[in-house]
Amino acid sequence: MMRRLRHWLHRQQRPQRYALLDGLLSNHALSRDEVLARQQTDLERIIAFAAANTNYYRDRLGPILARAAGRWTASDLPILRKDDVVRRLPDFLAHSADPATTKIGHTGGSTGKPLAFYYDEAKHELMRAGMMRSYMGSGWRPGQKILNFWGARQDTVAGGVFGAGYGDFIAAEKTIAAHEFSAARLREWARTIRAYRPVLLQGYASILAELARFVVDHKVTMPGSLIGVYATAEVLDGWQREVMERAFGCKVFNQYGSREVPNIACECRRGNMHVFTDMVYLESVPEDGEDRLLITSLTNRLMPFIRYDIGDSGRLADGSCDCGWPFPLMEMGMCRHNDLIRTRTGRVIHPSFFNRLLYGLTQIEQYQFVQEAPDRIVLNVVAPMPLAAAIEQRLRDDIRRDVDPLMDFRLNRVAAIARTASGKHRFVVSRC
């Protein structure tokens, strides 16, 4: 009864979100051939729109499309790099939007490159509708409780992605700020799960795995209400999946998306990753010894992302799935694998904390936090000009306030930051 009431109230509060959700769910009745044909049409439309309505794509795509005279493929179009977005951010905004009033979001960049992007209410509502669609793959239904473990603070305050207050009651969501933890905090979270009795858990894979390990080690009984755990934002390792399923007594679902291009793919109840072709066009291209993922958002007409090198690896997969989703399959590579920072007092800080410290600092081309000792952290940055002393002091103050008051912090401007042997960039590294 309460679920149905919350669902009804939420529909009244968020009519656009539910209209978008209904549209997404209607695509599940299509065949594989139909969803791919629709994807191709959507790809052609977004490319034509971007070339006609943004300065950046007018310059980059206009000449190519004119020469091709309608006979082009995606591989004929240039790859969009994060540096391109940083350099020419205003030129990506659609001509119909007012740059003075359009909201700007930030991502610290899970590959170590901060990024700013434009967004509006339409993008936000479609993102949330897409997330709801993913959740429904577990058997969850609107109105059932979700408990989020989120590391980015702007997501956990009122008005954030996962908000707070009365709106969360109607949406049947509760969000825990989980950018750092200790044994006491893990015990508190386990108690919250028992008291709140959610149907789904969602959060960073490493955070949920540490909580699961605590639940197993301390033999904490989890509520029978749980039917799924959604791991996002990081690589989901096999051991993490195993300990979560053992602790929470339900299936773990891997999600793939980003702030700038959400809802790229999600795992179904059969354990296969499906690409949401009604929202993105995904390519896998060989580069520097790995299969790089290029993503085109098919829905973003405020700030188009076309053949965007998101910095992750993976490949498209053959075959089909009997879960009922008509969407094609993919396999993730090793991406977003970061280190937890552990302090002298036993606190454990999630990499997202350090990620968010650099929001808005798009003059940084690349960065890496390195914990050299329990009480010493170095931030290496690649930037065309030295960062202002006030920025360095603000970072030092934030780290000493929120991590360790005795933490030694040093900022280094370097020419380059080395990649791992697998070619990936880790933006937080612990050497102790």
C-alpha positions as CSV (number, residue, x, y, z in Angstrom):
1,M,0.0,0.0,0.0
2,M,2.8,2.4,1.0
3,R,4.7,1.6,-2.2
4,R,1.7,2.4,-4.4
5,L,1.1,5.7,-2.5
6,R,4.8,6.8,-2.9
7,H,4.7,5.8,-6.6
8,W,1.5,7.9,-7.2
9,L,2.9,10.9,-5.3
10,H,6.2,10.6,-7.2
11,R,4.4,10.5,-10.5
12,Q,2.6,13.7,-9.6
13,Q,5.9,15.3,-8.5
14,R,8.0,14.2,-11.5
15,P,5.6,13.8,-14.5
16,Q,8.4,14.4,-17.0
17,R,10.6,11.7,-15.5
18,Y,7.8,9.1,-15.7
19,A,6.8,10.1,-19.2
20,L,10.5,9.5,-20.2
21,L,10.5,6.2,-18.3
22,D,7.4,5.0,-20.1
23,G,9.1,5.9,-23.4
24,L,12.2,3.9,-22.5
25,L,10.3,0.9,-21.4
26,S,8.2,0.9,-24.6
27,N,11.5,0.2,-26.5
28,H,11.8,-3.2,-24.8
29,A,9.0,-4.5,-27.0
30,L,11.2,-3.9,-30.1
31,S,13.3,-6.5,-31.8
32,R,17.1,-6.3,-31.9
33,D,16.9,-5.2,-35.6
34,E,14.4,-2.6,-34.7
35,V,16.4,-1.1,-31.8
36,L,19.5,-0.9,-34.0
37,A,17.6,0.7,-36.9
38,R,16.2,3.3,-34.5
39,Q,19.7,3.8,-33.1
40,Q,21.1,4.6,-36.6
41,T,18.3,7.1,-37.2
42,D,18.9,8.8,-33.9
43,L,22.7,8.9,-34.6
44,E,22.1,10.6,-38.0
45,R,19.7,13.1,-36.3
46,I,22.0,14.1,-33.4
47,I,24.9,14.6,-35.8
48,A,22.9,16.8,-38.1
49,F,21.6,18.7,-35.1
50,A,25.1,19.2,-33.7
51,A,26.5,20.4,-37.0
52,A,23.7,22.9,-37.4
53,N,23.3,24.1,-33.8
54,T,26.7,24.3,-32.1
55,N,29.9,26.2,-33.0
56,Y,32.2,23.3,-32.3
57,Y,30.5,20.7,-34.4
58,R,29.8,23.3,-37.1
59,D,33.6,23.6,-37.4
60,R,34.5,19.9,-37.0
61,L,31.6,18.1,-38.7
62,G,30.3,20.7,-41.2
63,P,33.0,20.2,-43.9
64,I,33.0,16.4,-43.5
65,L,29.3,16.1,-43.9
66,A,29.3,18.4,-46.9
67,R,31.9,16.3,-48.6
68,A,30.2,13.0,-47.7
69,A,26.9,14.1,-49.1
70,G,25.0,11.8,-46.8
71,R,27.4,8.8,-47.4
72,W,29.3,8.7,-44.1
73,T,29.8,6.3,-41.2
74,A,30.6,7.1,-37.6
75,S,34.3,6.2,-38.2
76,D,34.5,9.1,-40.7
77,L,33.9,11.6,-37.9
78,P,36.6,13.0,-35.6
79,I,37.1,11.6,-32.0
80,L,36.2,14.0,-29.3
81,R,38.8,14.2,-26.5
82,K,38.4,15.6,-23.1
83,D,41.0,18.3,-23.9
84,D,38.7,19.5,-26.7
85,V,35.8,20.0,-24.3
86,V,38.1,21.8,-21.8
87,R,39.4,24.2,-24.5
88,R,36.2,25.0,-26.2
89,L,33.4,24.4,-23.7
90,P,31.2,27.4,-24.7
91,D,31.3,26.2,-28.3
92,F,29.6,22.9,-27.4
93,L,26.4,24.7,-26.1
94,A,23.5,24.6,-28.5
95,H,22.6,28.0,-30.0
96,S,19.2,28.0,-28.4
97,A,20.6,27.9,-24.9
98,D,21.6,31.0,-22.9
99,P,25.2,30.4,-21.5
100,A,24.5,32.9,-18.7
101,T,21.7,30.8,-17.3
102,T,22.6,27.3,-18.3
103,K,23.8,25.1,-15.4
104,I,27.4,23.8,-15.4
105,G,28.2,20.5,-13.8
106,H,31.7,19.1,-13.1
107,T,33.4,15.7,-13.1
108,G,36.8,15.2,-11.5
109,G,37.3,12.7,-14.3
110,S,37.9,9.1,-13.4
111,T,40.8,9.0,-15.8
112,G,42.4,12.0,-14.1
113,K,41.2,14.9,-16.3
114,P,38.7,17.3,-14.7
115,L,35.8,18.2,-17.0
116,A,33.0,20.8,-17.0
117,F,29.7,20.3,-18.9
118,Y,26.4,21.9,-19.4
119,Y,23.2,20.3,-18.2
120,D,19.5,21.2,-17.7
121,E,16.4,19.7,-16.1
122,A,15.6,17.7,-19.2
123,K,19.0,15.9,-19.1
124,H,18.6,15.3,-15.3
125,E,15.2,13.9,-15.6
126,L,16.2,11.6,-18.5
127,M,19.2,10.4,-16.5
128,R,17.0,9.5,-13.5
129,A,14.4,7.8,-15.8
130,G,17.3,5.8,-17.3
131,M,18.4,4.8,-13.9
132,M,14.9,3.6,-12.9
133,R,14.8,1.6,-16.1
134,S,18.0,-0.2,-15.1
135,Y,16.7,-0.8,-11.6
136,M,13.6,-2.5,-13.0
137,G,15.8,-5.2,-14.5
138,S,16.3,-6.5,-11.0
139,G,12.6,-6.7,-10.3
140,W,12.5,-3.4,-8.4
141,R,9.4,-1.3,-9.0
142,P,8.9,2.5,-8.5
143,G,7.9,3.2,-4.9
144,Q,10.2,0.5,-3.5
145,K,13.1,1.8,-1.3
146,I,16.6,2.4,-2.5
147,L,19.6,3.2,-0.3
148,N,22.4,5.0,-2.0
149,F,26.0,5.0,-0.9
150,W,27.5,8.0,-2.7
151,G,30.8,9.7,-2.5
152,A,30.4,13.0,-4.3
153,R,29.0,15.5,-1.8
154,Q,27.1,17.6,-4.3
155,D,25.0,14.4,-5.0
156,T,24.0,14.0,-1.4
157,V,22.7,17.4,-0.4
158,A,19.2,18.8,-1.0
159,G,18.9,19.5,-4.7
160,G,21.7,17.1,-5.6
161,V,21.4,14.1,-7.9
162,F,20.3,12.0,-4.9
163,G,19.1,14.9,-2.8
164,A,17.7,14.8,0.7
165,G,14.6,15.5,2.6
166,Y,10.9,15.2,1.8
167,G,11.5,14.6,-1.9
168,D,13.5,11.6,-1.0
169,F,10.6,10.2,1.1
170,I,8.3,10.4,-1.9
171,A,11.0,8.9,-4.2
172,A,11.6,6.2,-1.6
173,E,15.3,6.9,-1.6
174,K,17.8,7.6,1.2
175,T,21.4,8.6,0.5
176,I,24.4,8.1,2.7
177,A,27.5,10.3,2.1
178,A,30.1,7.6,1.8
179,H,33.3,9.3,0.7
180,E,35.1,8.0,3.8
181,F,34.5,5.3,6.3
182,S,35.8,3.6,9.5
183,A,34.8,0.5,11.4
184,A,32.4,2.5,13.4
185,R,30.9,4.0,10.2
186,L,30.5,0.6,8.6
187,R,28.7,-0.7,11.7
188,E,26.4,2.4,11.5
189,W,25.7,1.7,7.8
190,A,24.8,-1.9,8.4
191,R,22.4,-0.8,11.1
192,T,20.8,1.7,8.7
193,I,20.2,-1.1,6.1
194,R,18.6,-3.2,8.8
195,A,16.3,-0.4,10.0
196,Y,15.5,1.1,6.5
197,R,14.9,-2.2,4.8
198,P,15.6,-1.1,1.3
199,V,14.9,-3.2,-1.8
200,L,18.0,-2.0,-3.6
201,L,21.5,-0.8,-2.6
202,Q,23.5,1.4,-5.0
203,G,26.9,2.9,-4.7
204,Y,30.6,2.7,-5.5
205,A,31.9,-0.9,-5.9
206,S,34.7,-0.5,-3.4
207,I,32.5,1.1,-0.7
208,L,29.9,-1.6,-1.0
209,A,32.5,-4.3,-1.0
210,E,34.1,-3.0,2.2
211,L,30.6,-2.8,3.8
212,A,29.9,-6.3,2.6
213,R,33.1,-7.6,4.1
214,F,32.2,-6.0,7.4
215,V,28.7,-7.6,7.3
216,V,30.3,-11.0,6.6
217,D,33.1,-10.7,9.2
218,H,30.7,-9.6,11.9
219,K,27.9,-12.0,10.9
220,V,25.4,-9.1,10.6
221,T,22.0,-10.3,9.3
222,M,20.7,-8.3,6.4
223,P,17.0,-7.7,5.7
224,G,15.1,-10.1,3.4
225,S,13.8,-7.1,1.5
226,L,17.0,-6.8,-0.6
227,I,16.7,-8.0,-4.2
228,G,19.7,-6.3,-5.8
229,V,22.9,-4.3,-5.4
230,Y,23.9,-1.8,-8.1
231,A,27.6,-1.2,-8.3
232,T,28.7,1.9,-10.3
233,A,31.5,4.4,-11.0
234,E,34.4,1.9,-10.7
235,V,35.6,-1.5,-11.9
236,L,33.6,-4.3,-10.3
237,D,36.1,-7.0,-9.4
238,G,35.1,-10.6,-9.0
239,W,35.9,-10.8,-5.3
240,Q,33.8,-7.7,-4.7
241,R,30.8,-9.2,-6.5
242,E,31.2,-12.5,-4.5
243,V,31.5,-10.9,-1.1
244,M,28.5,-8.5,-1.8
245,E,26.3,-11.3,-2.9
246,R,27.3,-13.4,0.2
247,A,26.7,-10.5,2.5
248,F,23.5,-9.1,1.1
249,G,21.9,-12.3,-0.1
250,C,21.0,-11.0,-3.6
251,K,22.4,-10.4,-7.1
252,V,24.9,-7.7,-7.9
253,F,24.3,-5.6,-11.0
254,N,27.2,-3.7,-12.7
255,Q,26.3,-0.3,-14.2
256,Y,28.2,1.8,-16.6
257,G,27.8,5.5,-17.2
258,S,29.3,8.9,-16.4
259,R,28.2,12.3,-15.3
260,E,28.5,13.8,-18.8
261,V,27.0,10.8,-20.6
262,P,24.9,8.7,-18.1
263,N,23.1,5.4,-18.7
264,I,25.5,3.8,-21.2
265,A,25.0,0.2,-20.1
266,C,23.8,-2.0,-17.3
267,E,23.9,-5.7,-16.4
268,C,20.7,-7.7,-16.6
269,R,19.5,-10.4,-14.3
270,R,21.3,-13.0,-16.5
271,G,24.6,-11.3,-15.8
272,N,25.1,-9.7,-19.3
273,M,26.0,-6.0,-19.9
274,H,23.5,-4.5,-22.3
275,V,24.2,-1.2,-24.2
276,F,21.2,1.1,-24.1
277,T,21.1,1.9,-27.8
278,D,18.0,4.1,-27.3
279,M,20.3,6.5,-25.4
280,V,23.9,6.0,-26.7
281,Y,25.8,4.9,-29.7
282,L,28.9,2.9,-28.5
283,E,32.0,2.1,-30.4
284,S,35.1,0.1,-29.4
285,V,38.3,1.1,-31.3
286,P,41.9,-0.2,-30.9
287,E,44.2,2.5,-29.6
288,D,47.5,2.2,-27.7
289,G,47.1,-1.5,-27.1
290,E,43.6,-1.4,-25.7
291,D,40.0,-1.3,-26.9
292,R,38.9,2.3,-26.3
293,L,35.3,3.1,-25.8
294,L,33.8,6.0,-27.8
295,I,30.4,7.2,-26.8
296,T,27.8,9.3,-28.7
297,S,24.9,10.6,-26.6
298,L,21.8,10.2,-28.8
299,T,19.6,12.4,-26.5
300,N,21.7,15.4,-25.5
301,R,20.7,18.4,-27.6
302,L,21.9,20.9,-25.1
303,M,25.6,19.9,-25.3
304,P,26.2,17.1,-27.8
305,F,28.9,14.5,-27.1
306,I,29.8,12.7,-30.4
307,R,32.4,9.9,-30.5
308,Y,33.6,11.0,-27.1
309,D,36.7,9.2,-25.7
310,I,35.5,8.7,-22.2
311,G,38.9,7.2,-21.1
312,D,37.6,3.7,-20.5
313,S,38.2,0.4,-22.2
314,G,35.8,-2.4,-23.3
315,R,34.4,-4.1,-26.4
316,L,31.1,-4.8,-28.0
317,A,30.1,-8.5,-27.7
318,D,28.3,-10.9,-30.0
319,G,25.3,-12.9,-29.0
320,S,21.9,-12.3,-27.4
321,C,20.3,-12.7,-24.1
322,D,17.0,-14.2,-23.0
323,C,16.4,-11.6,-20.2
324,G,13.9,-9.8,-22.3
325,W,16.0,-6.7,-23.1
326,P,16.6,-6.4,-26.9
327,F,19.8,-4.3,-26.5
328,P,23.2,-5.6,-27.7
329,L,25.9,-6.7,-25.3
330,M,29.3,-5.4,-24.3
331,E,32.2,-6.4,-22.0
332,M,33.9,-3.9,-19.8
333,G,37.7,-3.6,-19.7
334,M,39.8,-2.6,-16.6
335,C,38.7,1.0,-16.0
336,R,38.2,3.3,-13.1
337,H,40.4,1.3,-10.7
338,N,41.5,3.6,-8.0
339,D,43.0,3.4,-4.5
340,L,41.6,3.9,-1.1
341,I,43.5,6.3,1.1
342,R,44.0,5.1,4.7
343,T,45.0,7.5,7.5
344,R,47.1,7.0,10.6
345,T,43.9,6.9,12.7
346,G,42.3,4.1,10.7
347,R,39.9,6.2,8.5
348,V,39.5,5.1,4.9
349,I,38.9,7.8,2.3
350,H,37.3,6.9,-1.0
351,P,39.0,8.3,-4.2
352,S,35.9,10.3,-5.0
353,F,36.7,12.7,-2.1
354,F,40.0,13.7,-3.9
355,N,38.2,13.7,-7.2
356,R,35.7,16.3,-6.1
357,L,38.5,18.6,-4.7
358,L,39.4,19.6,-8.3
359,Y,35.9,20.3,-9.6
360,G,36.0,23.4,-11.7
361,L,39.7,23.5,-12.1
362,T,39.7,22.8,-15.8
363,Q,43.0,24.4,-16.3
364,I,44.4,21.1,-15.0
365,E,45.1,18.9,-18.0
366,Q,45.8,15.8,-15.9
367,Y,46.3,15.0,-12.2
368,Q,47.2,12.3,-9.7
369,F,47.1,12.2,-6.0
370,V,49.8,10.0,-4.5
371,Q,49.8,9.0,-0.8
372,E,53.5,8.5,-0.1
373,A,53.1,7.9,3.6
374,P,50.2,7.7,6.1
375,D,50.6,11.4,6.8
376,R,51.8,12.7,3.4
377,I,49.9,13.3,0.1
378,V,51.3,14.8,-3.1
379,L,49.2,16.1,-5.9
380,N,50.9,16.0,-9.3
381,V,49.3,18.2,-11.9
382,V,49.9,18.7,-15.6
383,A,48.9,22.3,-16.3
384,P,50.0,25.0,-18.8
385,M,50.5,27.5,-16.0
386,P,51.3,27.2,-12.2
387,L,48.2,27.0,-10.0
388,A,47.6,30.0,-7.8
389,A,48.9,29.9,-4.3
390,A,45.3,30.3,-3.0
391,I,44.2,27.1,-4.8
392,E,47.0,25.1,-3.2
393,Q,46.2,26.5,0.2
394,R,42.5,25.7,-0.3
395,L,43.3,22.1,-1.2
396,R,45.6,21.8,1.8
397,D,42.9,23.2,4.1
398,D,40.3,20.8,2.7
399,I,42.5,17.8,3.1
400,R,43.5,18.7,6.7
401,R,39.9,19.5,7.6
402,D,38.3,16.4,6.1
403,V,41.1,13.8,6.0
404,D,43.7,14.4,8.7
405,P,44.6,17.6,10.5
406,L,48.3,16.6,10.4
407,M,48.4,15.6,6.8
408,D,51.4,17.0,4.9
409,F,50.2,18.2,1.5
410,R,52.4,19.2,-1.5
411,L,51.4,20.3,-5.0
412,N,53.8,19.5,-7.9
413,R,53.5,20.8,-11.4
414,V,54.9,18.1,-13.7
415,A,55.4,17.6,-17.4
416,A,53.6,14.3,-17.6
417,I,52.1,11.6,-15.4
418,A,53.0,8.0,-16.2
419,R,50.4,5.4,-17.0
420,T,50.2,1.9,-15.5
421,A,51.5,-1.1,-17.3
422,S,48.0,-1.7,-18.7
423,G,47.9,1.8,-20.1
424,K,45.4,3.2,-17.6
425,H,45.7,6.4,-15.6
426,R,45.0,6.1,-11.9
427,F,44.0,9.4,-10.4
428,V,44.5,8.3,-6.8
429,V,47.5,6.1,-5.8
430,S,48.4,4.8,-2.3
431,R,52.0,3.6,-1.7
432,C,51.6,2.7,1.9
